[in-house]
Amino acid sequence: MAATPKWQDISAKKKDMFERHGVAMLNLQQVAQEFGCKDERTAKKQLERMDIPGVAVGRRVLYEVDVLAKALVARRGMV
């Protein structure tokens, strides 16, 4: 059985996250949900460990679905 190409996995993850949240940029609470973390502080540590930058939107910091999808697929492949 052949493995799916990485770009297809990333595309599927982006689509899944967009359908679930309805936005292209997630707040820290939504990121925690995607990472399976119990709280936002743990999610923030994961983001820092994975070197995922936030984007300042006004006074809020949001995280792009594209970048998160790539990081989650890469993390899954490394485990």
Backbone hydrogen bonds in HBPLUS format (Angstrom, degrees):
<---DONOR---> <-ACCEPTOR-->    atom                        ^
c    i                          cat <-CA-CA->   ^        H-A-AA   ^      H-
h    n   atom  resd res      DA  || num        DHA   H-A  angle D-A-AA Bond
n    s   type  num  typ     dist DA aas  dist angle  dist       angle   num
A0008-GLN N   A0005-PRO O   3.03 MM   3  5.46 131.1  2.27 107.8 120.3     1
A0009-ASP N   A0005-PRO O   3.24 MM   4  6.68 153.3  2.32 149.6 157.3     2
A0010-ILE N   A0006-LYS O   2.94 MM   4  6.26 159.1  1.98 155.5 161.3     3
A0011-SER N   A0007-TRP O   2.94 MM   4  6.04 160.2  1.98 140.8 146.6     4
A0012-ALA N   A0008-GLN O   2.92 MM   4  6.07 158.8  1.97 146.2 151.8     5
A0013-LYS N   A0009-ASP O   2.96 MM   4  6.16 155.0  2.02 145.9 152.7     6
A0014-LYS N   A0010-ILE O   2.89 MM   4  6.15 160.2  1.93 154.5 159.7     7
A0015-LYS N   A0011-SER O   3.01 MM   4  6.19 164.9  2.03 148.7 152.9     8
A0016-ASP N   A0012-ALA O   2.93 MM   4  6.07 157.3  1.98 144.9 151.5     9
A0017-MET N   A0013-LYS O   2.94 MM   4  6.15 164.3  1.97 152.3 155.7    10
A0018-PHE N   A0014-LYS O   2.90 MM   4  6.07 162.0  1.94 152.5 158.0    11
A0019-GLU N   A0015-LYS O   2.91 MM   4  6.06 159.8  1.95 149.6 155.0    12
A0020-ARG N   A0016-ASP O   3.00 MM   4  6.15 153.2  2.07 144.2 151.8    13
A0021-HIS N   A0017-MET O   2.95 MM   4  6.07 160.4  1.99 151.9 156.2    14
A0022-GLY N   A0018-PHE O   2.60 MM   4  4.99 144.7  1.72 136.1 146.8    15
A0065-VAL N   A0024-ALA O   2.94 MM  41  5.44 166.5  1.96 153.3 149.5    16
A0026-LEU N   A0063-TYR O   2.74 MM  37  5.11 161.0  1.78 151.6 148.0    17
A0063-TYR N   A0026-LEU O   2.80 MM  37  5.11 156.3  1.86 142.9 151.1    18
A0031-VAL N   A0027-ASN O   2.98 MM   4  6.27 153.6  2.05 152.1 160.5    19
A0032-ALA N   A0028-LEU O   2.92 MM   4  6.12 156.3  1.98 146.1 151.9    20
A0033-GLN N   A0029-GLN O   3.14 MM   4  6.41 150.2  2.23 139.5 147.2    21
A0034-GLU N   A0030-GLN O   2.99 MM   4  6.32 154.5  2.06 146.4 152.8    22
A0035-PHE N   A0031-VAL O   2.87 MM   4  6.13 156.0  1.93 154.7 161.3    23
A0036-GLY N   A0032-ALA O   2.96 MM   4  5.95 121.2  2.32 136.7 151.0    24
A0037-CYS N   A0032-ALA O   2.91 MM   5  4.98 153.0  1.98 150.2 151.7    25
A0036-GLY N   A0033-GLN O   3.27 MM   3  5.12 141.5  2.43  92.6 103.5    26
A0043-ALA N   A0039-ASP O   3.26 MM   4  6.57 155.5  2.32 142.1 149.1    27
A0044-LYS N   A0040-GLU O   2.86 MM   4  6.10 153.4  1.93 149.0 155.9    28
A0045-LYS N   A0041-ARG O   3.11 MM   4  6.41 151.4  2.19 142.8 149.7    29
A0046-GLN N   A0042-THR O   3.01 MM   4  6.33 153.9  2.08 146.7 154.0    30
A0047-LEU N   A0043-ALA O   2.90 MM   4  6.19 158.0  1.94 152.2 158.0    31
A0048-GLU N   A0044-LYS O   3.02 MM   4  6.26 157.4  2.07 146.5 152.2    32
A0049-ARG N   A0045-LYS O   2.88 MM   4  6.08 157.4  1.94 148.2 154.8    33
A0050-MET N   A0046-GLN O   2.86 MM   4  6.05 149.4  1.96 149.3 157.5    34
A0052-ILE N   A0047-LEU O   2.94 MM   5  5.22 171.6  1.95 150.6 153.3    35
A0051-ASP N   A0048-GLU O   3.11 MM   3  4.85 152.5  2.19  95.9 104.2    36
A0055-VAL N   A0062-LEU O   2.71 MM   7  5.24 164.7  1.74 157.3 162.9    37
A0062-LEU N   A0055-VAL O   2.93 MM   7  5.24 169.5  1.95 143.2 143.4    38
A0057-VAL N   A0060-ARG O   2.75 MM   3  5.28 167.2  1.77 155.1 159.6    39
A0060-ARG N   A0057-VAL O   3.11 MM   3  5.28 153.2  2.19 129.4 126.1    40
A0068-LEU N   A0064-GLU O   3.04 MM   4  6.29 164.9  2.06 153.4 158.1    41
A0069-ALA N   A0065-VAL O   2.83 MM   4  5.93 160.5  1.86 153.2 158.3    42
A0070-LYS N   A0066-ASP O   3.12 MM   4  6.38 162.7  2.16 148.6 152.6    43
A0071-ALA N   A0067-VAL O   3.05 MM   4  6.28 163.1  2.08 149.6 154.2    44
A0072-LEU N   A0068-LEU O   2.84 MM   4  6.02 161.2  1.87 154.8 159.9    45
A0073-VAL N   A0069-ALA O   2.98 MM   4  6.11 162.2  2.01 151.4 155.9    46
A0074-ALA N   A0070-LYS O   2.96 MM   4  6.09 158.7  2.01 146.2 152.7    47
A0075-ARG N   A0071-ALA O   2.85 MM   4  5.99 156.3  1.90 146.5 153.3    48
A0076-ARG N   A0072-LEU O   2.96 MM   4  6.08 155.5  2.02 142.7 149.3    49
A0077-GLY N   A0073-VAL O   3.02 MM   4  6.22 150.2  2.11 144.3 152.0    50
A0078-MET N   A0074-ALA O   3.13 MM   4  6.34 134.0  2.36 140.4 151.9    51
A0078-MET N   A0075-ARG O   3.23 MM   3  5.20 133.3  2.46  94.4 106.6    52
